[in-house]
Amino acid sequence: MLFLLLFAMNYANAQVRPEAYLSNLPSVPEDICSDETQGKDEFLSKVNEISGELQTEMERRHENNDAKVEANKPKMMDNAMRQTGVSPELTQKMMDLENQSKGATGDQKKAYEAQKKALADQMMQQSMNISMGEIENLKKMDKAGQKAWATAYATEKQAEVAADPKKFQDQNAREMQKYNLLQSQKQLRDSLNAQQNRYMKKFAEIDEDEIGKKLLNKIEGIRKEIADLYTETAKIGTSPDENKLIALRSDMKKAKVSYCNLQSPKYINVLAEYKSFIQSSMSAYYRLEKLSNEVAKMQTGVDISPEPGEFGLGNVSSYIKQLLGAYKYNLYGPEDWTIG
């Protein structure tokens, strides 16, 4: 009993849900357009710290899931072949031939290829009741011949259904269940992706603001004017006029402040909306995970479900990427620290 309790505690400690990372992230500082750098450095340091922890958790989960998939590969392959109607014995023979033929050359390689071709013919007959020879002959037929063959094949399949209707009813029920699962998965995924794309578009639209572009051009123009001033005075062995430099740098700083005050509030608003979406959609992403796991299990016959919260962690990572851009419109930097 004590062992089970300790195991559960260790498991809970190892597995961190996305909600925890999101709640630990710092809020964006209010004075985001300030020329004071300490708050910015502390904010970015904290975000990067949590981002690193999140990436470590995601890597741990991916490694565990990769190991689970690798361990279940033989069973998944066996299940896949069973669904085709091919016997496990023939499947194993083909796998053995594949392994034995690795590195074979010359006549030995040709012999292996002939064996694999013969075995593939048996597998085709078991699965679809058609031989490779029939397929080759079918290719050579004219349209009338192909149509006659298709009609005969359909009649044969109908006879099989009539002989064992329950078997085919069960197969149809499973296929319908799989179809419904896939449809539910697609609808939910498409809906969530559409909302994600809407926020990405909002972020991108901020950079397309015409007034913002004009302010950027103004800043770049002043920067070039300062550089030209240094270049011209260097040619004649003098220093730039200090009063002119002060005036130019003052104009550039004003333009930078205007740019930050224009763009940052819009960015912070979209960031808040995006965080709200990440929070409110957590349950939907858990549902999508569950649907995806059910689809994978139905397709492979094996439960290879990752730990809960995989999609949510990816969303928090996406939010962190945007959060790290909170200061992107504050262009205050080393060029503003000096006068000459």
N, C-alpha and C positions, 0 to 999 in steps of 0.2 A: 504493500500500500504506500509506504514511504517512498519507494523507488518510483512508483507511478506519479506521485505528487511532485517529486523532484524533476522528473522528466518533463511533466507538463509545464513546470515553472521555467525550466531551461528553454523549452520550445517557445514559450511565450516571450521570453527575453530575446531569443534569436530572431523572431519574426516581428518586424515592425510594420504596422499598417500605414498607408499613405496619409491618413488623417493626422497622425502624430507629426509627420514632417511639416505638413501644411500649417498646423497650429503653432509650431515652434519658429516659423519664419517671422522676422521682424517686420514691423510696419514701415512704410516709406516715411522718412523724415519730412516734417512740414516745411522746413527751410531749404527745399531742394535746389533753389536757384541762388543760394548763398555762396560767397567765395570762400567760406570757411570749409576746410577739407577734413577736419577730424570726424565730424558726424558722418560724412560720406565714407571715409575709410572704415569706420566701425560698422556701418551698415553693410557694406560690401563684404567685409571680413566675415560677418555673421552669416550672411547668405551663402557665401562660398563654403563655409564650414558645414552647413546643413546640406548643401549640394553634394559635398564630398561624401558625407555619411549616406546620403540617398543613393549615390552611384555605387558605393560599396555594397549596400543592401541589394540593389538590382543585380549586380554582378554575382553575388552569392546565390540569389534565386535562379539566375540563368544557368549557373554551373550545376546547381542541384537538379534543375529540370532537364538539362542536357544529359546528365548522368542517368536520370530516370528513363528518358527516351532511349538512350543507348542500351540500357539493361533490358528494355522491353522490345527491342527491335526484332529478335527472332520470333517472339509471340505475335507481334504486329504483322510480320511477313506471313506467318503461318495463317493468321486470321484472314489476311487479304486474299491468299490463295484459296482458302476454303470458300470464300464468297464467290469465287469464280467457278467453283465446282471441281477444281483440280484436287486430287487426293494428296495427303501429306507425304505419301511415299514418293510420288513423282516430283513433288516440290523439293524434297530432300535430295533426290537424285540430281536434279538440276543444280542445286546449290553445291553439291559435292563436285559435279563436273566443272562448275565455274571456278572453284578453288583449285582443282587439279590442273586446269588448263592455263592457270596463270604462269606466264613465263615460257610457255611452250612455243616451239618454233618448227618450221619445216613440215615434214610429214606428220610429226606428232601433233602439231597444231591443227592440221587438216583433219586428222582422225577425231580429235576432240570436237571440232566444229560439226563433223558429220554426226557424232553421237548426240550433240546438243540439238541439232536440227531434227533428228529422229524423235528425240524426247519432246521437243516443242510440238511436234505433230501429234504425239499421244496426248499431250496436255490440251491441245486445241480440240481434239475429238472428245475428250472428257468434259471440257468446259462448254462447248457449243455444238458438239456432235457434227463437226465439220473437219475434214482433213485439210492439210496444207495443199494436197494435190487438187482437191475440189476448188480451193480458192484460186489456184493457178488456172484451172480450166475455166472458172467463172470469168476471169479477166479476158480470156480469149473469145468468149461468147459474144454474139451480137445482142442488141437490145431485147429482141424477142426472146432469145434464149435466157438472158438474165432475168427477164420478167417471169418466165415460166419456172425458172429455178426458185425465185423468191416466193412465188405462189405455193410451190411444193413445200418449201421450208416452213412457210407460215402454217400450212395445213398440218405439218408434222408437229409444230409447237402447240397448235390447238388440240391435237390429239393427246399430247402430254398433259395439258391442263385438264382435259376431260378425264384422264386416267387418275389424276390425283389433285382434285380441285382444292382441297384444304391446304396442301403444300403451297400452291400458288396464291391462295388467299392470304396466307401468313406472310409470304414474300411481299405481296402488294401492300399489306398493312404496315410492314416494316419500312418499305420505300415511302409510303405516305407519311409515316411518322418522321422519317428523315427529311422529307421535303418540307414539312411544316416547321421543323426545327430550323432548317436552313433559311426559310422565309422569315421566321421570327428574328433570327440572328441578323440577317441582312437589313431588315427594317430598322431594328434598334441601332445597329452600327451606322447605317446611313444617316439616321436622325442625329446621332451624336457627332458624327463627322461634319455634318452641315453646320452645327452650332460651333464646333471648333473652328471651322473655316471662316465663319462669320466674324469671330474675334480676331483671327489673324488678318483678315481684310481691314478691320477697324484699326489695328496697329499700323498696317501699311499705309492707310489713307492719311495718317498724321504727317508722314514725311512728304506727302504730295500737296500739302497746303501751300498755296501760291504766295501768301504773305511770308510764310516761313522760308520759302525758297529765296525770296527777295532779300530777306535779312541775312541769309547765308551768303548770298552773292555780295552783299554790302560788307560783311565781315571779311570775306576773301579779298575784296577790292582794297580794303584798308590794310590788310596784311601784306598785300603786294606793294602797296604804296610805301609802307615802312621798309620793306626789303629793297625796293628801288632806291630809297633815300640812302640807305647804307651803302649800296653799290656805287651810286654816283659820287658820294663824298669820299669813298675809299679810293676812287680813281684819281682824285686830286689831293689825297693825303690829308683830309680833314675829317672831323667827326660831324655827325648829323646835328642839326639845330635842336637843342634839348626841348625848347618850348614847342616846336613843331611835333616832336616825338610824343611829348606829353599829351598834346591835343589829339593826335592820331590814336594813341592808345586809349585815351578817354572815350573817343567816339566808338572805337572797337568794343570797349567794355560795355558801353551803353547798348550797342547793337546786340551783344551777346546776352545781356540781361533781358532785352526785349524779346529775343528769340526764345530764351528759356521760359519766360513768363507766358509766352504765346503757346508753346508746344507742351511743356511739362504738365500743366493742369489737364489737358486732353489725354495725355498718356496715362496719368495717374487714374483718371476716371475709367478709362478702358481697362486698366490693370485691375481696378477694384471690381468691375463687372466680370472680368475673366476669372478672378479668384472666387467670386460668388458662384459662377457657373461650375467651377471645379468642385466646390463644396457641395452644391445642390445636386450634381450629377453623379456623385460617388455611388449611390445606390443603383443607379442605372448601369454604371460600368460594372458593378458587381453582378448584376443580372446578365450583362453581355458576356462576362467571364463564364458564368454558369452555363449559358447557352452554348458558348464556344467549346467548353469542356464536354458537354453532352454530345455535341456534333462530333468532336474528335473521338470520343469513346464509341459512338455508333459506327464511325467509319473504320476505326482500327480494332475495335473489340477489346481495347485496353484502356484503363483509366490512367492517363498521364497528366492529370490536372496539376497546374502549377499552384503555388501557395496563393490564397486569396489576396487580392489587392494589386495584382500585376499591372492591370490597366491603369488603376488609380495612381500608382507610383510613376508611370509614364506621364500622366497628366500633371502631377506635381512637378516633375522635372521640366515639363514644358512651361509651367507657370514661373518656375525659378529662372529659366532663361529670360523671360520677359522682365522679371523683377530685377535682374542684374542690369537691365537697361534703364532703370529708373532715373539715372543721372545723365542719360545720353544727350539730353538737350542743354545741359549745363556745360558750356564750352570753356569755362574758366580754367586756365592752365598756366604753365611756366612762362609763356610769352606775356602774361599779364603781371608777372611778378617784378619786372624791372622796367626802368624808364629808358635807359640807353644801352 
